[in-house]
Amino acid sequence: MKFGILFANTGRLSEPAAATTLARSAEDCGFESLWASHHVVVPADYASPCPYTPNGRMPGGDDVPIPDPLIWLAYIAAATDTIRLATGAVIVPLMDPLVLAKQLATLDHLSGGRVEFGVGIGWMKEEFDALRIPFEDRGGRTDEYIAAIRALWTQPVASHHGKYINFDNCILRPSPARGSIPIHIGGNSLASARRAGSYGDGFLPMSRDVEALQPLLAEMRKAAAAADRDLDDIEVTVTSTQIGRNALPELENLQKLGVSRILVPAGLFWGDPVAGLQKYHAEVIRPFTGR
């Protein structure tokens, strides 16, 4: 089992000293990855319900600082040595795919191949409206953008022709350090599960509830079988808010489902990041992994 920190760039961790303290301490305490969140803007009067919170509002509040994830991760890359640098998740249909491919490849190249690309289709219609991007077709746009991004990463000279993006004979350098970057499909919907099974390197459902996860993982496996893919090639990452030894039974159940990475919200460590991370390592990571 791997352990990462979710929402690593939010709130007080948007400040330089707090961000580097968290990142270095996480690296020292056996965490494998940091996952940075993404919103371009948050319209103050949004009515779209957040699917990941009981009250339908953004985690941490509507005005919580959320630095650009790729810039934040680049800053963290220079302050760390081994921890993986992940987006959790970039709202892909809001972005220009060629620019996004370039940014991610550059970060991966400069960090020695440490990037994990978590993607989402977005849920806040008002944010799409502010950026003048259609909300209703964001799923199809995401699928096509990811295909174009992969082509730019893996082909010496790439072309793509589709409904949303067209280009011919484009060279993108530097390439990712290992030829490509793992893509983790985020979301709690069956459509997200199908995307993960069809073409994702990972699946990132924002849930830890076993009953909720079971149909999602079944749909992912069904899509993988239809695409003739090996399930071992799809990494499953879920969240957990349990701390202390009470977390161990939950982790055992999740591991039995096929989960291979646990993400712990950074807010659990805001008070004293160093002490909190050390305690989590002593009470959870070391007993569970032996490391």
Phi and psi in degrees as GROMACS dihedral restraints (atoms count N, CA, C in turn):
[ dihedral_restraints ]
;  ai    aj    ak    al  type     phi  dphi    fc
    3     4     5     6     1  -102.0    20    10
    4     5     6     7     1   155.3    20    10
    6     7     8     9     1  -127.4    20    10
    7     8     9    10     1   133.8    20    10
    9    10    11    12     1  -133.0    20    10
   10    11    12    13     1   173.5    20    10
   12    13    14    15     1  -118.0    20    10
   13    14    15    16     1   123.2    20    10
   15    16    17    18     1   -93.3    20    10
   16    17    18    19     1   154.3    20    10
   18    19    20    21     1    58.2    20    10
   19    20    21    22     1    35.8    20    10
   21    22    23    24     1   -68.3    20    10
   22    23    24    25     1   -18.1    20    10
   24    25    26    27     1  -103.9    20    10
   25    26    27    28     1    11.3    20    10
   27    28    29    30     1  -101.6    20    10
   28    29    30    31     1   162.9    20    10
   30    31    32    33     1    61.4    20    10
   31    32    33    34     1  -134.7    20    10
   33    34    35    36     1   -65.9    20    10
   34    35    36    37     1   -16.9    20    10
   36    37    38    39     1   -77.7    20    10
   37    38    39    40     1     0.0    20    10
   39    40    41    42     1   -75.8    20    10
   40    41    42    43     1   -13.7    20    10
   42    43    44    45     1   -84.9    20    10
   43    44    45    46     1   139.6    20    10
   45    46    47    48     1   -54.8    20    10
   46    47    48    49     1   -49.3    20    10
   48    49    50    51     1   -65.4    20    10
   49    50    51    52     1   -43.0    20    10
   51    52    53    54     1   -65.2    20    10
   52    53    54    55     1   -38.5    20    10
   54    55    56    57     1   -64.2    20    10
   55    56    57    58     1   -47.4    20    10
   57    58    59    60     1   -69.9    20    10
   58    59    60    61     1   -34.4    20    10
   60    61    62    63     1   -62.5    20    10
   61    62    63    64     1   -46.9    20    10
   63    64    65    66     1   -59.7    20    10
   64    65    66    67     1   -47.9    20    10
   66    67    68    69     1   -63.8    20    10
   67    68    69    70     1   -46.3    20    10
   69    70    71    72     1   -67.5    20    10
   70    71    72    73     1   -39.4    20    10
   72    73    74    75     1   -67.3    20    10
   73    74    75    76     1   -40.8    20    10
   75    76    77    78     1   -60.6    20    10
   76    77    78    79     1   -42.7    20    10
   78    79    80    81     1   -61.0    20    10
   79    80    81    82     1   -42.8    20    10
   81    82    83    84     1   -69.0    20    10
   82    83    84    85     1   -26.7    20    10
   84    85    86    87     1   -98.9    20    10
   85    86    87    88     1    15.7    20    10
   87    88    89    90     1    87.9    20    10
   88    89    90    91     1     8.1    20    10
   90    91    92    93     1   -76.5    20    10
   91    92    93    94     1   139.1    20    10
   93    94    95    96     1   -90.6    20    10
   94    95    96    97     1   -24.8    20    10
   96    97    98    99     1  -154.4    20    10
   97    98    99   100     1   154.9    20    10
   99   100   101   102     1  -119.0    20    10
  100   101   102   103     1   133.2    20    10
  102   103   104   105     1  -117.5    20    10
  103   104   105   106     1   116.7    20    10
  105   106   107   108     1   -99.7    20    10
  106   107   108   109     1   133.6    20    10
  108   109   110   111     1   -83.6    20    10
  109   110   111   112     1   170.1    20    10
  111   112   113   114     1  -144.7    20    10
  112   113   114   115     1   124.6    20    10
  114   115   116   117     1  -146.5    20    10
  115   116   117   118     1   138.6    20    10
  117   118   119   120     1   -77.7    20    10
  118   119   120   121     1   -53.7    20    10
  120   121   122   123     1  -141.1    20    10
  121   122   123   124     1   159.1    20    10
  123   124   125   126     1  -123.2    20    10
  124   125   126   127     1   101.0    20    10
  126   127   128   129     1   -58.2    20    10
  127   128   129   130     1   129.6    20    10
  129   130   131   132     1   -62.6    20    10
  130   131   132   133     1   -25.9    20    10
  132   133   134   135     1  -106.1    20    10
  133   134   135   136     1    27.6    20    10
  135   136   137   138     1   -64.1    20    10
  136   137   138   139     1   145.0    20    10
  138   139   140   141     1  -116.0    20    10
  139   140   141   142     1   -10.3    20    10
  141   142   143   144     1   -62.1    20    10
  142   143   144   145     1   131.2    20    10
  144   145   146   147     1   -79.6    20    10
  145   146   147   148     1   130.8    20    10
  147   148   149   150     1   -69.5    20    10
  148   149   150   151     1   125.5    20    10
  150   151   152   153     1   -78.1    20    10
  151   152   153   154     1    -2.4    20    10
  153   154   155   156     1  -109.8    20    10
  154   155   156   157     1     5.0    20    10
  156   157   158   159     1  -132.4    20    10
  157   158   159   160     1   148.1    20    10
  159   160   161   162     1   -62.5    20    10
  160   161   162   163     1   -32.8    20    10
  162   163   164   165     1   -93.8    20    10
  163   164   165   166     1     1.2    20    10
  165   166   167   168     1    75.8    20    10
  166   167   168   169     1     8.5    20    10
  168   169   170   171     1  -106.4    20    10
  169   170   171   172     1   163.3    20    10
  171   172   173   174     1   -61.2    20    10
  172   173   174   175     1   141.3    20    10
  174   175   176   177     1   -60.5    20    10
  175   176   177   178     1   132.8    20    10
  177   178   179   180     1    87.9    20    10
  178   179   180   181     1    -7.5    20    10
  180   181   182   183     1   103.9    20    10
  181   182   183   184     1   155.7    20    10
  183   184   185   186     1   -68.0    20    10
  184   185   186   187     1   -25.4    20    10
  186   187   188   189     1  -109.0    20    10
  187   188   189   190     1    19.8    20    10
  189   190   191   192     1   -64.7    20    10
  190   191   192   193     1   135.7    20    10
  192   193   194   195     1   -63.4    20    10
  193   194   195   196     1   131.9    20    10
  195   196   197   198     1  -133.5    20    10
  196   197   198   199     1    88.7    20    10
  198   199   200   201     1   -60.6    20    10
  199   200   201   202     1   155.6    20    10
  201   202   203   204     1   -51.7    20    10
  202   203   204   205     1   126.6    20    10
  204   205   206   207     1   -64.3    20    10
  205   206   207   208     1   -37.7    20    10
  207   208   209   210     1   -73.0    20    10
  208   209   210   211     1   -36.7    20    10
  210   211   212   213     1   -68.1    20    10
  211   212   213   214     1   -42.8    20    10
  213   214   215   216     1   -60.9    20    10
  214   215   216   217     1   -44.4    20    10
  216   217   218   219     1   -66.9    20    10
  217   218   219   220     1   -34.1    20    10
  219   220   221   222     1   -64.2    20    10
  220   221   222   223     1   -40.1    20    10
  222   223   224   225     1   -61.7    20    10
  223   224   225   226     1   -43.6    20    10
  225   226   227   228     1   -69.1    20    10
  226   227   228   229     1   -35.2    20    10
  228   229   230   231     1   -57.9    20    10
  229   230   231   232     1   -38.0    20    10
  231   232   233   234     1   -72.9    20    10
  232   233   234   235     1   -16.6    20    10
  234   235   236   237     1  -103.0    20    10
  235   236   237   238     1    -0.8    20    10
  237   238   239   240     1  -132.2    20    10
  238   239   240   241     1   172.8    20    10
  240   241   242   243     1  -119.1    20    10
  241   242   243   244     1   -40.0    20    10
  243   244   245   246     1  -126.8    20    10
  244   245   246   247     1   -23.7    20    10
  246   247   248   249     1   -63.3    20    10
  247   248   249   250     1   140.7    20    10
  249   250   251   252     1   -80.2    20    10
  250   251   252   253     1   148.8    20    10
  252   253   254   255     1  -111.9    20    10
  253   254   255   256     1   106.1    20    10
  255   256   257   258     1  -121.5    20    10
  256   257   258   259     1   149.9    20    10
  258   259   260   261     1  -100.7    20    10
  259   260   261   262     1   132.5    20    10
  261   262   263   264     1  -141.6    20    10
  262   263   264   265     1    72.1    20    10
  264   265   266   267     1  -139.9    20    10
  265   266   267   268     1   152.4    20    10
  267   268   269   270     1   -70.4    20    10
  268   269   270   271     1   133.0    20    10
  270   271   272   273     1   -82.6    20    10
  271   272   273   274     1    92.0    20    10
  273   274   275   276     1   -59.1    20    10
  274   275   276   277     1   -44.5    20    10
  276   277   278   279     1   -66.7    20    10
  277   278   279   280     1   -10.9    20    10
  279   280   281   282     1   -82.0    20    10
  280   281   282   283     1   -10.2    20    10
  282   283   284   285     1  -110.4    20    10
  283   284   285   286     1   154.0    20    10
  285   286   287   288     1   -76.3    20    10
  286   287   288   289     1   121.2    20    10
  288   289   290   291     1   -65.7    20    10
  289   290   291   292     1   -31.5    20    10
  291   292   293   294     1   -69.6    20    10
  292   293   294   295     1   -42.5    20    10
  294   295   296   297     1   -64.9    20    10
  295   296   297   298     1   -43.0    20    10
  297   298   299   300     1   -63.1    20    10
  298   299   300   301     1   -42.7    20    10
  300   301   302   303     1   -59.4    20    10
  301   302   303   304     1   -41.4    20    10
  303   304   305   306     1   -64.8    20    10
  304   305   306   307     1   -45.6    20    10
  306   307   308   309     1   -62.5    20    10
  307   308   309   310     1   -46.1    20    10
  309   310   311   312     1   -66.6    20    10
  310   311   312   313     1   -43.0    20    10
  312   313   314   315     1   -63.5    20    10
  313   314   315   316     1   -38.4    20    10
  315   316   317   318     1   -65.2    20    10
  316   317   318   319     1   -46.7    20    10
  318   319   320   321     1   -60.9    20    10
  319   320   321   322     1   -42.5    20    10
  321   322   323   324     1   -64.7    20    10
  322   323   324   325     1   -42.2    20    10
  324   325   326   327     1   -62.3    20    10
  325   326   327   328     1   -47.6    20    10
  327   328   329   330     1   -72.4    20    10
  328   329   330   331     1   -25.7    20    10
  330   331   332   333     1   -93.3    20    10
  331   332   333   334     1     2.0    20    10
  333   334   335   336     1    77.0    20    10
  334   335   336   337     1    32.9    20    10
  336   337   338   339     1    80.2    20    10
  337   338   339   340     1    38.3    20    10
  339   340   341   342     1  -101.6    20    10
  340   341   342   343     1     7.1    20    10
  342   343   344   345     1   -89.3    20    10
  343   344   345   346     1   139.2    20    10
  345   346   347   348     1  -121.0    20    10
  346   347   348   349     1   128.1    20    10
  348   349   350   351     1  -103.1    20    10
  349   350   351   352     1    95.5    20    10
  351   352   353   354     1   -86.2    20    10
  352   353   354   355     1   132.9    20    10
  354   355   356   357     1  -125.1    20    10
  355   356   357   358     1   151.2    20    10
  357   358   359   360     1  -139.7    20    10
  358   359   360   361     1   162.6    20    10
  360   361   362   363     1   -96.3    20    10
  361   362   363   364     1   -11.0    20    10
  363   364   365   366     1    92.4    20    10
  364   365   366   367     1   152.6    20    10
  366   367   368   369     1  -131.9    20    10
  367   368   369   370     1   -15.1    20    10
  369   370   371   372     1   -94.7    20    10
  370   371   372   373     1    98.0    20    10
  372   373   374   375     1   -58.5    20    10
  373   374   375   376     1   -37.2    20    10
  375   376   377   378     1   -62.8    20    10
  376   377   378   379     1   -31.2    20    10
  378   379   380   381     1   -68.0    20    10
  379   380   381   382     1   -42.0    20    10
  381   382   383   384     1   -61.0    20    10
  382   383   384   385     1   -43.5    20    10
  384   385   386   387     1   -60.7    20    10
  385   386   387   388     1   -41.9    20    10
  387   388   389   390     1   -63.3    20    10
  388   389   390   391     1   -31.4    20    10
  390   391   392   393     1   -94.4    20    10
  391   392   393   394     1     3.5    20    10
  393   394   395   396     1    59.6    20    10
  394   395   396   397     1    43.9    20    10
  396   397   398   399     1  -120.4    20    10
  397   398   399   400     1   130.4    20    10
  399   400   401   402     1   -59.9    20    10
  400   401   402   403     1   135.3    20    10
  402   403   404   405     1   -85.8    20    10
  403   404   405   406     1   -36.2    20    10
  405   406   407   408     1   -67.3    20    10
  406   407   408   409     1   -30.3    20    10
  408   409   410   411     1  -102.4    20    10
  409   410   411   412     1    23.4    20    10
  411   412   413   414     1   -65.3    20    10
  412   413   414   415     1   -27.6    20    10
  414   415   416   417     1   -66.6    20    10
  415   416   417   418     1   -51.5    20    10
  417   418   419   420     1   -63.6    20    10
  418   419   420   421     1   -36.9    20    10
  420   421   422   423     1   -63.6    20    10
  421   422   423   424     1   -41.4    20    10
  423   424   425   426     1   -61.7    20    10
  424   425   426   427     1   -48.2    20    10
  426   427   428   429     1   -55.6    20    10
  427   428   429   430     1   -46.7    20    10
  429   430   431   432     1   -71.0    20    10
  430   431   432   433     1   -39.3    20    10
  432   433   434   435     1   -62.0    20    10
  433   434   435   436     1   -41.2    20    10
  435   436   437   438     1   -64.7    20    10
  436   437   438   439     1   -41.0    20    10
  438   439   440   441     1   -60.8    20    10
  439   440   441   442     1   -41.4    20    10
  441   442   443   444     1   -66.8    20    10
  442   443   444   445     1   -41.3    20    10
  444   445   446   447     1   -62.1    20    10
  445   446   447   448     1   -44.7    20    10
  447   448   449   450     1   -63.1    20    10
  448   449   450   451     1   -39.1    20    10
  450   451   452   453     1   -61.0    20    10
  451   452   453   454     1   -43.8    20    10
  453   454   455   456     1   -64.6    20    10
  454   455   456   457     1   -33.8    20    10
  456   457   458   459     1   -75.0    20    10
  457   458   459   460     1   -35.9    20    10
  459   460   461   462     1  -106.3    20    10
  460   461   462   463     1   -16.7    20    10
  462   463   464   465     1  -103.9    20    10
  463   464   465   466     1   136.1    20    10
  465   466   467   468     1   -56.8    20    10
  466   467   468   469     1   -41.0    20    10
  468   469   470   471     1  -134.5    20    10
  469   470   471   472     1   115.2    20    10
  471   472   473   474     1  -106.1    20    10
  472   473   474   475     1   145.3    20    10
  474   475   476   477     1  -133.8    20    10
  475   476   477   478     1   151.7    20    10
  477   478   479   480     1  -151.1    20    10
  478   479   480   481     1   135.5    20    10
  480   481   482   483     1  -133.4    20    10
  481   482   483   484     1   117.4    20    10
  483   484   485   486     1  -151.2    20    10
  484   485   486   487     1  -164.4    20    10
  486   487   488   489     1   -74.7    20    10
  487   488   489   490     1   -33.3    20    10
  489   490   491   492     1  -111.1    20    10
  490   491   492   493     1   -21.6    20    10
  492   493   494   495     1  -146.5    20    10
  493   494   495   496     1   136.2    20    10
  495   496   497   498     1  -138.9    20    10
  496   497   498   499     1   130.1    20    10
  498   499   500   501     1  -157.0    20    10
  499   500   501   502     1   155.4    20    10
  501   502   503   504     1  -127.4    20    10
  502   503   504   505     1   138.0    20    10
  504   505   506   507     1    51.7    20    10
  505   506   507   508     1    52.2    20    10
  507   508   509   510     1  -101.5    20    10
  508   509   510   511     1   134.9    20    10
  510   511   512   513     1  -105.9    20    10
  511   512   513   514     1   127.0    20    10
  513   514   515   516     1  -118.1    20    10
  514   515   516   517     1   116.7    20    10
  516   517   518   519     1  -136.7    20    10
  517   518   519   520     1   144.5    20    10
  519   520   521   522     1   -74.5    20    10
  520   521   522   523     1   153.7    20    10
  522   523   524   525     1   -79.7    20    10
  523   524   525   526     1   160.0    20    10
  525   526   527   528     1   -54.9    20    10
  526   527   528   529     1   149.4    20    10
  528   529   530   531     1   -59.7    20    10
  529   530   531   532     1   -32.6    20    10
  531   532   533   534     1  -111.9    20    10
  532   533   534   535     1    23.5    20    10
  534   535   536   537     1    91.7    20    10
  535   536   537   538     1   -27.9    20    10
  537   538   539   540     1  -158.0    20    10
  538   539   540   541     1  -177.7    20    10
  540   541   542   543     1  -130.2    20    10
  541   542   543   544     1   133.4    20    10
  543   544   545   546     1   -60.2    20    10
  544   545   546   547     1   135.6    20    10
  546   547   548   549     1  -113.4    20    10
  547   548   549   550     1   120.9    20    10
  549   550   551   552     1  -108.3    20    10
  550   551   552   553     1   122.5    20    10
  552   553   554   555     1   -86.8    20    10
  553   554   555   556     1   118.5    20    10
  555   556   557   558     1   -95.8    20    10
  556   557   558   559     1   154.2    20    10
  558   559   560   561     1   134.1    20    10
  559   560   561   562     1   154.5    20    10
  561   562   563   564     1  -102.6    20    10
  562   563   564   565     1    10.1    20    10
  564   565   566   567     1   -95.2    20    10
  565   566   567   568     1   161.1    20    10
  567   568   569   570     1   -63.6    20    10
  568   569   570   571     1   -32.9    20    10
  570   571   572   573     1   -62.9    20    10
  571   572   573   574     1   -40.2    20    10
  573   574   575   576     1   -64.2    20    10
  574   575   576   577     1   -40.8    20    10
  576   577   578   579     1   -61.9    20    10
  577   578   579   580     1   -40.0    20    10
  579   580   581   582     1   -66.2    20    10
  580   581   582   583     1   -40.1    20    10
  582   583   584   585     1   -60.8    20    10
  583   584   585   586     1   -44.8    20    10
  585   586   587   588     1   -61.0    20    10
  586   587   588   589     1   -43.4    20    10
  588   589   590   591     1   -69.2    20    10
  589   590   591   592     1   -34.0    20    10
  591   592   593   594     1   -76.1    20    10
  592   593   594   595     1   -42.3    20    10
  594   595   596   597     1  -147.1    20    10
  595   596   597   598     1     2.7    20    10
  597   598   599   600     1   -82.1    20    10
  598   599   600   601     1   150.7    20    10
  600   601   602   603     1   -84.4    20    10
  601   602   603   604     1   -14.9    20    10
  603   604   605   606     1  -157.2    20    10
  604   605   606   607     1   164.2    20    10
  606   607   608   609     1  -124.7    20    10
  607   608   609   610     1   132.1    20    10
  609   610   611   612     1  -126.0    20    10
  610   611   612   613     1    69.8    20    10
  612   613   614   615     1   -75.0    20    10
  613   614   615   616     1   132.6    20    10
  615   616   617   618     1   -84.8    20    10
  616   617   618   619     1    62.6    20    10
  618   619   620   621     1  -155.0    20    10
  619   620   621   622     1   157.5    20    10
  621   622   623   624     1  -126.3    20    10
  622   623   624   625     1    -2.3    20    10
  624   625   626   627     1   -70.2    20    10
  625   626   627   628     1   122.2    20    10
  627   628   629   630     1   -60.6    20    10
  628   629   630   631     1   -43.4    20    10
  630   631   632   633     1   -64.9    20    10
  631   632   633   634     1   -35.7    20    10
  633   634   635   636     1   -73.6    20    10
  634   635   636   637     1   -33.4    20    10
  636   637   638   639     1   -74.5    20    10
  637   638   639   640     1   -33.9    20    10
  639   640   641   642     1   -56.1    20    10
  640   641   642   643     1   -50.3    20    10
  642   643   644   645     1   -66.8    20    10
  643   644   645   646     1   -32.0    20    10
  645   646   647   648     1   -65.8    20    10
  646   647   648   649     1   -44.4    20    10
  648   649   650   651     1   -69.6    20    10
  649   650   651   652     1   -33.8    20    10
  651   652   653   654     1   -64.4    20    10
  652   653   654   655     1   -40.6    20    10
  654   655   656   657     1   -66.7    20    10
  655   656   657   658     1   -39.5    20    10
  657   658   659   660     1   -61.1    20    10
  658   659   660   661     1   -44.6    20    10
  660   661   662   663     1   -66.9    20    10
  661   662   663   664     1   -37.2    20    10
  663   664   665   666     1   -62.7    20    10
  664   665   666   667     1   -44.2    20    10
  666   667   668   669     1   -66.3    20    10
  667   668   669   670     1   -37.7    20    10
  669   670   671   672     1   -64.0    20    10
  670   671   672   673     1   -41.4    20    10
  672   673   674   675     1   -63.8    20    10
  673   674   675   676     1   -40.5    20    10
  675   676   677   678     1   -64.3    20    10
  676   677   678   679     1   -31.4    20    10
  678   679   680   681     1   -90.8    20    10
  679   680   681   682     1     5.6    20    10
  681   682   683   684     1    57.2    20    10
  682   683   684   685     1    46.2    20    10
  684   685   686   687     1  -107.6    20    10
  685   686   687   688     1   152.0    20    10
  687   688   689   690     1   -83.4    20    10
  688   689   690   691     1   124.9    20    10
  690   691   692   693     1   -62.1    20    10
  691   692   693   694     1   -25.5    20    10
  693   694   695   696     1   -65.5    20    10
  694   695   696   697     1   -15.0    20    10
  696   697   698   699     1   -86.6    20    10
  697   698   699   700     1    -2.7    20    10
  699   700   701   702     1  -116.7    20    10
  700   701   702   703     1   112.8    20    10
  702   703   704   705     1   -89.0    20    10
  703   704   705   706     1   131.6    20    10
  705   706   707   708     1  -104.0    20    10
  706   707   708   709     1   125.9    20    10
  708   709   710   711     1  -123.8    20    10
  709   710   711   712     1   129.2    20    10
  711   712   713   714     1  -132.9    20    10
  712   713   714   715     1   170.0    20    10
  714   715   716   717     1   -99.6    20    10
  715   716   717   718     1   158.1    20    10
  717   718   719   720     1  -147.8    20    10
  718   719   720   721     1   135.5    20    10
  720   721   722   723     1  -108.0    20    10
  721   722   723   724     1     6.6    20    10
  723   724   725   726     1   -76.9    20    10
  724   725   726   727     1   138.6    20    10
  726   727   728   729     1  -127.4    20    10
  727   728   729   730     1   162.6    20    10
  729   730   731   732     1    74.6    20    10
  730   731   732   733     1  -172.5    20    10
  732   733   734   735     1   -68.2    20    10
  733   734   735   736     1   -14.7    20    10
  735   736   737   738     1   -63.8    20    10
  736   737   738   739     1   -18.4    20    10
  738   739   740   741     1   -74.9    20    10
  739   740   741   742     1   -23.3    20    10
  741   742   743   744     1   -63.4    20    10
  742   743   744   745     1   -44.4    20    10
  744   745   746   747     1   -61.4    20    10
  745   746   747   748     1   -39.5    20    10
  747   748   749   750     1   -62.5    20    10
  748   749   750   751     1   -43.3    20    10
  750   751   752   753     1   -63.8    20    10
  751   752   753   754     1   -38.2    20    10
  753   754   755   756     1   -62.6    20    10
  754   755   756   757     1   -42.0    20    10
  756   757   758   759     1   -65.4    20    10
  757   758   759   760     1   -40.5    20    10
  759   760   761   762     1   -67.4    20    10
  760   761   762   763     1   -38.5    20    10
  762   763   764   765     1   -63.2    20    10
  763   764   765   766     1   -37.5    20    10
  765   766   767   768     1   -63.3    20    10
  766   767   768   769     1   -28.4    20    10
  768   769   770   771     1   -76.0    20    10
  769   770   771   772     1   -12.8    20    10
  771   772   773   774     1   105.8    20    10
  772   773   774   775     1    10.1    20    10
  774   775   776   777     1   -73.3    20    10
  775   776   777   778     1   136.4    20    10
  777   778   779   780     1  -119.6    20    10
  778   779   780   781     1    -6.8    20    10
  780   781   782   783     1  -144.4    20    10
  781   782   783   784     1   137.8    20    10
  783   784   785   786     1  -112.6    20    10
  784   785   786   787     1   132.3    20    10
  786   787   788   789     1  -109.6    20    10
  787   788   789   790     1   126.8    20    10
  789   790   791   792     1  -106.7    20    10
  790   791   792   793     1   129.2    20    10
  792   793   794   795     1   -60.1    20    10
  793   794   795   796     1   134.8    20    10
  795   796   797   798     1   -62.0    20    10
  796   797   798   799     1   -27.2    20    10
  798   799   800   801     1   -58.1    20    10
  799   800   801   802     1   -23.5    20    10
  801   802   803   804     1   -65.4    20    10
  802   803   804   805     1   -17.8    20    10
  804   805   806   807     1  -116.2    20    10
  805   806   807   808     1    10.1    20    10
  807   808   809   810     1   -62.1    20    10
  808   809   810   811     1   -36.3    20    10
  810   811   812   813     1   -60.8    20    10
  811   812   813   814     1   -53.7    20    10
  813   814   815   816     1  -144.8    20    10
  814   815   816   817     1    87.5    20    10
  816   817   818   819     1   -56.0    20    10
  817   818   819   820     1   -43.6    20    10
  819   820   821   822     1   -63.7    20    10
  820   821   822   823     1   -51.8    20    10
  822   823   824   825     1   -64.4    20    10
  823   824   825   826     1   -40.2    20    10
  825   826   827   828     1   -64.3    20    10
  826   827   828   829     1   -42.8    20    10
  828   829   830   831     1   -68.6    20    10
  829   830   831   832     1   -39.9    20    10
  831   832   833   834     1   -62.9    20    10
  832   833   834   835     1   -40.9    20    10
  834   835   836   837     1   -66.0    20    10
  835   836   837   838     1   -42.7    20    10
  837   838   839   840     1   -62.1    20    10
  838   839   840   841     1   -40.2    20    10
  840   841   842   843     1   -62.3    20    10
  841   842   843   844     1   -44.4    20    10
  843   844   845   846     1   -68.8    20    10
  844   845   846   847     1   -36.6    20    10
  846   847   848   849     1   -95.6    20    10
  847   848   849   850     1   -20.2    20    10
  849   850   851   852     1  -124.1    20    10
  850   851   852   853     1   -60.6    20    10
  852   853   854   855     1   -65.0    20    10
  853   854   855   856     1   -48.9    20    10
  855   856   857   858     1   -64.9    20    10
  856   857   858   859     1   -47.5    20    10
  858   859   860   861     1   -61.8    20    10
  859   860   861   862     1   -33.3    20    10
  861   862   863   864     1   -81.7    20    10
  862   863   864   865     1   -35.6    20    10
  864   865   866   867     1  -109.6    20    10
  865   866   867   868     1   -18.0    20    10
  867   868   869   870     1    79.6    20    10
  868   869   870   871     1    11.1    20    10
